[in-house]
Structure formats: C-alpha cells, structure tokens
Amino acid sequence: MRYVASLLASLLMIAPSYAGTRYGSDRFDTWIEVPAGYVAQPEPADGDGRTLISRDGKVRILVWAGWDVSQQGLTAPPGLKVTYKARGTNWAVYSGVKSGKITYEKMVSACKDNDLIHHVLIEYPREMKTRMSGDVAQVAQSLKTGCPSWVTDPQNSDSVTSPAPTPTGR
C-alpha cells in the first residue's frame, strides 16, 4: 500500500501544470483549454471570443471565430515572419516572429463553404520559447470548433449575413 501511495505522490509531483480551464465563444462554438496562470479579460460585447493574459503580462492567448469576409482563407497573419507552417484541408498553423515576439496561430474553417474561421493565437517573448512549447502545444491541440446551429438553421432570423469582429486586443 505504501508503494501505491508513493507512486501516486510521485506522479502528482511530475504532472504538468496544465489545469485545462475552458474559454471561448458560445456564439461560434469555439473553445480552448488554458493552463493555470492566465487571467481571462472581459468578454467582448459581441461574444466572439476571449483574450487571456499571463499573470506576469508577458503572454497573450486569444481565441475567437469570425467570418472570412476578406476571402483570405487560412493565410498567415499580416506582418508575421513565418518560420513554421502546416496545412490541411480545413486548417492551417503558422508560427514565427511578429513585433519582436513569437506568434503562433492555428486556424480551422467550418460551416457551409468553410466561411467561418476559428482561431487560437498565442504571443510571447522569444526568451520564453522553451518554457512555452508545452503550453502552446496543449492549447493548440485543445482547440474545439463547431458550426453553431444558428448558422445552419434557416428558420433563424440572425443569419450569417454580417461579419463578426475580432476580440478586443487583437
């Protein structure tokens, strides 16, 4: 029995600090799980996403969704010096440097003609690259997307005719 207790205690000590608090948007059915140590900023009035900032203020995590009104699709964020990219049929990942910070963005398109794009964007100082690699991977992997019923329900008068702005701080 002492062996089991000792093993359990050891596992708890080496467990990552990933708490998995869920943040996102009910409006667009976009969600991520965020490690402990981030503070959620007030939700924008339009309810399209969330911004979270690390307690020390060095890291920003943004999660949101919006309509691809510019018809740019899953392209790299403007101003990003891309050092890594990967693409699939309805998703893309870009990472690089923008304004002196490492920026990672994952995008997933959904709904009808893939005109709704779900995003998670993480920005942090270059010197935190090693420390942030686990958090970035976990947050990016946790991105859950859907196509809200109000988008596909023809009876709903709030149709997909107007674009949604990005969250505050983006």
C-alpha positions in Angstrom: 0.0 0.0 0.0 2.9 2.4 0.8 4.2 1.6 -2.7 0.9 2.8 -4.3 0.8 5.9 -2.2 4.4 6.7 -3.1 3.8 6.1 -6.8 0.8 8.3 -6.7 2.7 11.1 -4.9 5.5 10.9 -7.5 3.1 11.1 -10.4 1.4 14.1 -8.9 4.8 15.9 -8.5 5.7 15.4 -12.1 2.3 16.2 -13.5 2.3 19.3 -15.8 0.8 22.5 -14.5 -1.9 22.2 -17.2 -5.3 22.9 -15.5 -7.4 22.9 -18.6 -9.7 25.8 -17.8 -12.1 26.2 -20.7 -12.5 29.5 -22.5 -14.1 30.5 -25.8 -17.2 31.6 -27.5 -20.7 30.2 -27.2 -21.7 32.3 -30.2 -19.4 30.5 -32.6 -18.8 27.2 -30.7 -15.1 27.9 -30.4 -13.2 26.6 -27.3 -9.7 26.1 -25.9 -8.4 24.8 -22.6 -5.9 27.1 -21.0 -3.2 26.2 -18.4 -3.2 27.7 -14.9 -1.7 31.1 -14.6 -3.7 33.0 -17.2 -6.3 35.7 -16.4 -9.3 36.0 -18.7 -10.1 39.5 -19.9 -13.7 40.7 -20.1 -15.6 39.1 -22.9 -16.3 41.4 -25.8 -19.9 42.6 -26.1 -20.3 40.7 -29.4 -19.3 37.4 -27.7 -17.0 36.2 -30.4 -14.0 35.2 -28.3 -11.7 35.7 -25.3 -8.3 37.2 -24.5 -6.3 35.7 -21.7 -3.1 37.2 -20.3 -0.4 35.5 -18.2 -0.2 36.8 -14.6 3.2 38.4 -15.4 1.7 40.1 -18.5 4.2 38.5 -20.9 1.9 36.0 -22.7 -1.3 36.6 -24.6 -3.7 33.9 -25.7 -6.6 34.8 -27.9 -9.4 32.5 -29.0 -12.1 33.7 -31.4 -14.1 32.9 -34.6 -15.3 35.1 -37.4 -16.5 35.2 -40.9 -13.9 35.2 -43.7 -15.3 38.5 -45.2 -11.9 39.3 -46.8 -11.9 35.9 -48.5 -8.3 35.4 -47.4 -8.9 32.0 -46.1 -6.3 30.3 -43.9 -3.4 32.6 -44.7 -0.6 33.7 -42.3 -1.3 36.7 -40.1 -0.2 40.0 -41.6 3.3 41.0 -40.6 4.4 37.6 -39.4 7.8 36.4 -40.4 6.9 32.8 -40.9 9.3 30.2 -39.6 6.9 27.2 -39.5 3.7 26.4 -41.3 1.5 23.4 -41.8 -1.8 23.0 -43.7 -4.6 20.6 -44.1 -7.9 20.6 -45.9 -9.7 22.9 -43.4 -6.9 24.0 -41.1 -3.6 25.8 -41.0 -0.9 26.6 -38.5 1.6 29.4 -38.7 4.4 30.3 -36.3 7.1 33.0 -36.5 8.1 36.4 -35.2 6.0 39.5 -35.2 6.8 42.7 -33.5 9.7 41.0 -31.7 7.5 38.3 -30.2 7.0 34.7 -31.1 3.5 34.3 -32.6 1.7 31.0 -33.1 -1.7 30.9 -34.8 -3.9 27.9 -35.5 -7.0 28.3 -37.7 -9.8 25.9 -38.6 -12.5 26.6 -41.1 -16.0 25.3 -40.6 -19.6 25.7 -41.7 -21.2 25.8 -45.2 -18.4 26.8 -47.5 -15.7 27.0 -44.8 -16.6 30.7 -44.4 -16.4 30.6 -40.5 -12.8 30.5 -39.3 -11.9 29.5 -35.7 -8.6 30.9 -34.3 -6.3 30.5 -31.4 -3.3 32.8 -31.3 -0.5 32.8 -28.7 2.1 35.6 -28.4 5.1 35.5 -26.1 8.7 36.8 -25.8 11.4 34.9 -27.6 13.3 34.1 -24.4 10.2 32.1 -23.3 10.3 29.7 -26.3 11.5 26.6 -24.4 9.2 27.3 -21.4 6.1 27.9 -23.6 6.5 25.0 -26.0 4.4 22.6 -23.9 1.6 25.2 -23.2 1.5 26.1 -26.9 1.1 22.5 -27.9 -1.6 21.8 -25.3 -3.6 24.9 -26.1 -3.4 24.4 -29.8 -4.4 20.8 -29.5 -7.3 21.7 -27.3 -9.0 23.9 -29.9 -12.5 22.6 -30.4 -14.7 24.0 -33.2 -18.1 23.6 -34.5 -20.8 25.2 -36.6 -23.4 26.8 -34.4 -27.0 25.8 -35.1 -28.0 29.4 -35.7 -25.7 29.4 -38.8 -27.3 26.3 -40.3 -30.9 26.9 -39.2 -32.8 28.6 -42.0 -35.6 29.5 -39.5 -33.3 31.7 -37.5 -33.5 35.4 -38.5 -30.0 36.1 -37.2 -28.4 34.6 -40.4 -24.8 34.6 -41.5 -25.1 38.0 -43.3 -22.9 40.1 -41.0 -19.3 39.6 -40.2 -18.1 39.3 -36.6 -15.3 41.5 -35.4 -12.2 40.0 -33.7 -12.0 40.2 -30.0 -10.7 43.2 -28.1 -6.9 43.4 -28.0 -6.4 41.5 -31.3 
